[in-house]
Amino acid sequence: MSQDSEYSEGDLRNTGMRLKHDREWDYELEEIVDAIEQRDATKVGLQFPEGLKRRGPAVADDLRELTDDDVTFMLSGQPCYGACDLDTYLMKRTDVFVHFGHSPMKDTDKVIYVPLFSNVEITPIMEEALDTLEPPEETDGVGLVTTAQHMNRYDEMTEFLEDRGYDVHSRRGDERLTHEGQVLGCNYASADVPAEQVLYVGGGKFHPLGLAMEHPDKHVVIADPVNNVVTVADTEKFMKQRYGAIHRAMDAEKWGVIFCTKIGQGRWETAEEILENNENAYLITMDEVTPDRLRNFDMDAFVNTGCPRITTDDGPQFHKPMLTPGEYRIAVGDDPLESLSFDTFHGTW
Ligand code: SF4
């Protein structure tokens, strides 16, 4: 139960938006209706992230009213936590496929992405964050990152900092990310900027933790406009949990190597490399990686090549140690303990 949604960026669960900001979103119905008409579509797939699934039937109702009677709308019931997580079964069987809540991980005509931005004001929490950031005259500026849900306010955030004298550094990390300044629960490359401090504006605790681990040399300030708190990312507790999992896996003989079949979560080469070098490793393919689904496998430990957040956020819920590929290398003695870092995911498919 994690990933970009609760943890991730592609994800709304993290932000708590569903609970705190019950509101009308802009579902971009006109754009969807236009696509249906242009393509003479009779089958339309709608995919929502977990936090917004309950809105699906009402959106389908609205679309039904705006389209001909021969158009069938189908709601994806598959779990969805990120833009990496398209329902490919439904996508292949529909003329128009709409993915709500995440920004595109890869441009394709097949999918209409409806991002669903947060309506939370960001200025008050940024004002508060100024007390925790190093002042502009004492630093080389500030890196600025946020999640897809707050991306609509990125210019406003930049302007806010610039007006207060900061040199704002931003970049688009890599092709897994849609926007400049965007981070995902598995990718913090946008924070790779020449500044000693980074301001993360967004909800949840998992994104900034990954960010702080990925950039240990930077002062990472979290301005959470959803829960209205400013904190400094502290990775200590998290690191201890990861060292604990590695330690418990050090005596493992039988390893389950998980290859995730979700379109944007497959790291075949990583899985293959482990299998080639460990005759006691078994490849397990699956889409949703959950403790229940792994319980019947009699393994001593697992290594997950799919979504890193499953490993780090849900790790303690699995019946055997669950490691990232980097942690696996430490556990089997290929890499030193000091090499422990956050498992990040680059590229698309
Ligand atoms: S793989 Fe990345 S984008 Fe996909 S759910 Fe996990 S953290 Fe989010």
Residues whose N, C-alpha, C, O or C-beta is under 5 A from the ligand:
A	BS01	SF4	Q3 D4 S8 E9 G10 Y81 G82 A83 C84 L184 G185 C186 G264 C307 P308 R309
